[in-house]
Amino acid sequence: MKIEGSVALVTGANRGIGKAIVEVLRDRGAARIYATARNVDGLAALVATDPERIVPLALDVTDRAAVRAAAAQATDVTLLVNNAGTAQFSGFLNTDDPATAHADMDVNYFGTLSMIRAFAPRLKANGGGAIVNVASIASFVNFPVLASYSASKAATHSLTQGVRAELKAQGTLVVGVYPGPVDTDMARGLDAPKVPAAQIAKATLDAVATGTEDVFPDEASANLRAGLLSDPKATEQQVGTMLPG
Ligand SMILES: NC(=O)c1ccc[n+]([C@@H]2O[C@H](COP(=O)([O-])OP(=O)(O)OC[C@H]3O[C@@H](n4cnc5c(N)ncnc54)[C@H](OP(=O)(O)O)[C@@H]3O)[C@@H](O)[C@H]2O)c1
């Protein structure tokens, strides 16, 4: 679909990859961009770059009433970008606190699911449009240092495949984005080379424009994907050396 003239809604737009996606949408001529965040105060500087087109909206994706309210307000959306995410740096076994596992699943999986359920009818009414789910290369192999996060992103990938099939008839493109390490707050504790958020944003919107369903937007992601296809067990074992501290 064309980015120019589209009406987009981006979750987690106040920083990191979400903010970069809003900036690229703005620069590529989106007609309106709903920049959403849990705290709209954090959107002020971004909105000030183009107050005519960037509309701030309060939205916690785990709050189902807030998700429904956003869908009631942003009725003109043609491109939904599910970017909001959390990452607990923890293994499965170095805690028995169930909250750690629930936290990432609540935002990354259930939050994305709520958004899609709320906005799919809007996209249909507006001609089909597109949904982007920002998942992770951890969707395809478990990183023990980010154990429950990896599980939540595997769930996000499965959700992406399922809704792609269910929304095909209404003409909605569903894009999954699977980055490696990106230079944002989330990856601050990760000792690995990282790419700028703008690179992920550009690759994501290129994919929407060309109708590409699966996006491996950086070298680390593309290499890991290639490894998983050519020798999945060796790649699992290599990633499995990244144990929680
Ligand atoms: N950074 C990486 O290396 C990397 C790699 C692969 C995939 N990703 C994925 O990329 C996406 C963006 O991550 P990032 O790197 O930009 O991280 P980030 O800088 O930590 O930003 C995360 C964003 O998600 C928002 N968020 C968290 N919980 C939310 C909720 N319940 N409702 C609404 N918004 C919520 C945060 O809002 P607050 O400011 O209110 O907390 C923030 O805007 C995530 O889905 C992440 O899993 C990141």
The ligand as an SDF file (V2000), in Angstrom:
LIG
                    3D

 48 52  0  0  0  0  0  0  0  0999 V2000
   15.5540   -2.8480   20.6600 N   0  0  0  0  0  0  0  0  0  0  0  0
   15.7300   -4.0550   20.1460 C   0  0  0  0  0  0  0  0  0  0  0  0
   16.8550   -4.5850   20.1330 O   0  0  0  0  0  0  0  0  0  0  0  0
   14.5720   -4.7900   19.5230 C   0  0  0  0  0  0  0  0  0  0  0  0
   14.8590   -5.9210   18.7610 C   0  0  0  0  0  0  0  0  0  0  0  0
   13.8090   -6.6470   18.1940 C   0  0  0  0  0  0  0  0  0  0  0  0
   12.5060   -6.2210   18.3720 C   0  0  0  0  0  0  0  0  0  0  0  0
   12.2550   -5.1050   19.1310 N   0  0  0  0  0  0  0  0  0  0  0  0
   10.8560   -4.7280   19.3220 C   0  0  0  0  0  0  0  0  0  0  0  0
   10.6490   -3.4100   18.8460 O   0  0  0  0  0  0  0  0  0  0  0  0
    9.5490   -2.8280   19.5350 C   0  0  0  0  0  0  0  0  0  0  0  0
    9.9430   -1.4520   20.0430 C   0  0  0  0  0  0  0  0  0  0  0  0
   10.9920   -1.6230   20.9840 O   0  0  0  0  0  0  0  0  0  0  0  0
   12.1230   -0.5240   21.2250 P   0  0  0  0  0  0  0  0  0  0  0  0
   13.4100   -1.1650   20.9750 O   0  0  0  0  0  0  0  0  0  0  0  0
   11.7720    0.7360   20.5590 O   0  0  0  0  0  0  0  0  0  0  0  0
   11.9830   -0.3860   22.8250 O   0  0  0  0  0  0  0  0  0  0  0  0
   11.8160    0.8500   23.7910 P   0  0  0  0  0  0  0  0  0  0  0  0
   12.6770    1.9720   23.3830 O   0  0  0  0  0  0  0  0  0  0  0  0
   11.9550    0.2530   25.1440 O   0  0  0  0  0  0  0  0  0  0  0  0
   10.2990    1.2990   23.5480 O   0  0  0  0  0  0  0  0  0  0  0  0
    9.2300    0.4800   23.9170 C   0  0  0  0  0  0  0  0  0  0  0  0
    7.9600    1.2520   23.6690 C   0  0  0  0  0  0  0  0  0  0  0  0
    6.8420    0.4190   23.9820 O   0  0  0  0  0  0  0  0  0  0  0  0
    5.9970    1.1570   24.8600 C   0  0  0  0  0  0  0  0  0  0  0  0
    5.1850    0.3020   25.7110 N   0  0  0  0  0  0  0  0  0  0  0  0
    5.5800   -0.6040   26.6340 C   0  0  0  0  0  0  0  0  0  0  0  0
    4.5150   -1.1510   27.2460 N   0  0  0  0  0  0  0  0  0  0  0  0
    3.4120   -0.5670   26.6980 C   0  0  0  0  0  0  0  0  0  0  0  0
    2.0170   -0.6930   26.8890 C   0  0  0  0  0  0  0  0  0  0  0  0
    1.5050   -1.5320   27.8240 N   0  0  0  0  0  0  0  0  0  0  0  0
    1.1870    0.0560   26.1240 N   0  0  0  0  0  0  0  0  0  0  0  0
    1.6540    0.9140   25.2080 C   0  0  0  0  0  0  0  0  0  0  0  0
    2.9760    1.1170   24.9940 N   0  0  0  0  0  0  0  0  0  0  0  0
    3.8270    0.3660   25.7310 C   0  0  0  0  0  0  0  0  0  0  0  0
    6.9420    2.0210   25.6600 C   0  0  0  0  0  0  0  0  0  0  0  0
    6.2260    3.0450   26.3090 O   0  0  0  0  0  0  0  0  0  0  0  0
    6.7220    3.7000   27.7340 P   0  0  0  0  0  0  0  0  0  0  0  0
    7.7110    4.7700   27.3600 O   0  0  0  0  0  0  0  0  0  0  0  0
    5.4680    4.1950   28.3430 O   0  0  0  0  0  0  0  0  0  0  0  0
    7.3700    2.5840   28.5190 O   0  0  0  0  0  0  0  0  0  0  0  0
    7.8450    2.5060   24.5450 C   0  0  0  0  0  0  0  0  0  0  0  0
    7.2370    3.5340   23.8180 O   0  0  0  0  0  0  0  0  0  0  0  0
    9.1780   -3.8040   20.6530 C   0  0  0  0  0  0  0  0  0  0  0  0
    8.0610   -4.5800   20.2710 O   0  0  0  0  0  0  0  0  0  0  0  0
   10.4080   -4.6720   20.7640 C   0  0  0  0  0  0  0  0  0  0  0  0
   10.1380   -5.9500   21.3010 O   0  0  0  0  0  0  0  0  0  0  0  0
   13.2510   -4.3840   19.7030 C   0  0  0  0  0  0  0  0  0  0  0  0
  1  2  1  0
  2  3  2  0
  2  4  1  0
  4  5  1  0
  4 48  2  0
  5  6  2  0
  6  7  1  0
  7  8  2  0
  8  9  1  0
  8 48  1  0
  9 10  1  0
  9 46  1  0
 10 11  1  0
 11 12  1  0
 11 44  1  0
 12 13  1  0
 13 14  1  0
 14 15  2  0
 14 16  1  0
 14 17  1  0
 17 18  1  0
 18 19  2  0
 18 20  1  0
 18 21  1  0
 21 22  1  0
 22 23  1  0
 23 24  1  0
 23 42  1  0
 24 25  1  0
 25 26  1  0
 25 36  1  0
 26 27  1  0
 26 35  1  0
 27 28  2  0
 28 29  1  0
 29 30  1  0
 29 35  2  0
 30 31  1  0
 30 32  2  0
 32 33  1  0
 33 34  2  0
 34 35  1  0
 36 37  1  0
 36 42  1  0
 37 38  1  0
 38 39  2  0
 38 40  1  0
 38 41  1  0
 42 43  1  0
 44 45  1  0
 44 46  1  0
 46 47  1  0
M  CHG  2   8   1  16  -1
M  END
$$$$
